Amino acid sequence: MGLILVQFWSVTIMTDFAENLRKFRKNKKYSQAELGRKLHYGSTTIANYESGKLTYTVSFFEDGAVAGFFVKQ
């Protein structure tokens, strides 16, 4: 039961992150390429985060460009 709960929690967090990243980007009227340039990532990376194909790690948020961008917004 514990493993299923952890997997559910992990999938939920990843889904929330993907949806929130997409909502944030669209709210700012950025294309994936524009957001990628601002965060020093490629548009494919942003697309993969938004689709859930790529999972974020703590290092994603420790990246100075990423952390600074989201704090300023």
N, C-alpha and C positions, 0 to 999 in steps of 0.2 A: 504494500500500500504506500509506503514511504517513497519508494522509487517512482511510482506513478505520479504521486503528488509533486515531487521535485521536477519531473519531466513536464508536467502540466504548467507549473509555475514558470519554468524556463521558457517554454513555448509562448506562454502568455506575455512574459516580459519582452521577448523578441518581437512578437507581433505588435505590441504596444509601441516599441521603439520604431519599428518600420513605419507604422501608421503615423506616429507623431512626427517623424522626420519628413515624411511626404507632406503632411498637413502644414508643417512649418515652412517647407520649401514653397509650396503653392501659395500660402498666405503672403509670403514675401515676393511672389511672382518671379521666382528664380527657376530657370531650367535646371535639369540635373547637371549640365555642363557648367552653368554659372556657379551653382553651389559647390561643385567639385573644385572649380578654380579658387573660390574663396577659401575653401578648406584644405587646399593643396592635395586633392584627390582627383582621380579621373571620373568622368561621368559614368563609366561602367561600374566603378566602385560604389557610387551613390545609388545607381540603379539596383545593384546587388544588395545593398543595405535595405533599400525600400521594399524589395521583393522578398526579403528574408533569406535569400541565397547566401548572404554573407552575414555572419553574426558579429556584433561589435564586441570589443574587449575593453577592459579598463584602459588599456593603452590608447584606444581611440579617443577617449575623453581627456587623457593626460597630454595628448598632443596640444601644444601651445596654440596652434592655429584654430583647432576645433574648440577648445575650451574658451578662448578669447572671443571667438565668433558668437557662440551661443550666449555668453554672458553679456556681451554688448547689445544683443538683439533684445 
